[in-house]
Amino acid sequence: MTTQDGGVLSDPILLRVEEQRFWFSTAESTLLPWALAAAHWSGLDVHVQEADVGPVQVQGKKSVEVMVDLFGESIRDIRHYWLKRYQLDGMDVVVSKTGFTNVGGFEIYLEKASQHADRLWETVYEAGQQHGMRVTGPVHINRMEAGILSYDADMTLDTNPFEVAFHYPWLEREIDQETPFIGQPALQQIRDQGVDRKLVGVEIAGEPLGSYTDGSMPEAFPVHYNAQQVGLVSSACYSPRLEKNIGFAMVPTELADNGTTIQVETRHGRESATVVDKPFLT
């Protein structure tokens, strides 16, 4: 979703829960004021409100087994980015096959979350114990290996979709010209003129960088080329599976080709980095 100048406003999941009822599931940004304004100024006959819905993610290689224990064998029939309604211990939920990882998983959206959130949490957690379930936040190593971007780190209001298009390659080919949307004219112009920077994957030499470094943090890593700072690493981590440091970096387009060598200022000092294919793992 973009602003009028083509900046990335958010990358939510849109769930069609009924014929004429939709939910935006957002990550690091709120869309309620935007949706209210967009509905008004576009003249849509639509009611916009914050839903009393709370999501819980069940992610990982054993997520299917946990979900079968909760909802039965029909859970196996849900396709990627599809959803299905269920009742769980008297609670109305929507289950979608989505998530912020590269290992498969589901999201459980609880209606009337203000009343039942604790009960849903306890029910899911109990079902997961025989499978070794643990409570955690987003696993950034997994999502980075898969080339999944994080809003407010790898893309922001100051970036446009063409600059981060390696995750959305179709953007390089076309912008919908039949259905007007906010930012459409700006994106058409950006597509025609091209961009002067791109988000690339990099392998970074040196000591392990830990589980996650966010480009919005004070310790964000500057990118250097020919003794000049030319960009910034937006996300970085050490991948145990690849046994190397990986990251995303915004660099000038002339440095975006695979095999290009740049320098990254990490917490361990200045290290050599190489532009590589994305995703790092499939």
Secondary structure, DSSP 8 states (H G I E B T S, - for coil): -B-TTS-B----EEEEEETTEEEEE-SSS--HHHHHHHHHHTT---------EEEEEEESTTHHHHHHHHH-GGGGG--TT-EEEEEETTEEEEEES--SSSS-EEEEEEETHHHHHHHHHHHHHHHHGGGT-------HHHHHHTT---BTTTB-TT--TTTTGGG-GGGGT----SS--TTHHHHHHHHHH--SEEEEEEEE-SS---S-EETTSTT-EEEEETTEEEEEEEEEEEETTTTEEEEEEEEEGGG-STT-EEEEEETTEEEEEEEE-S-S--
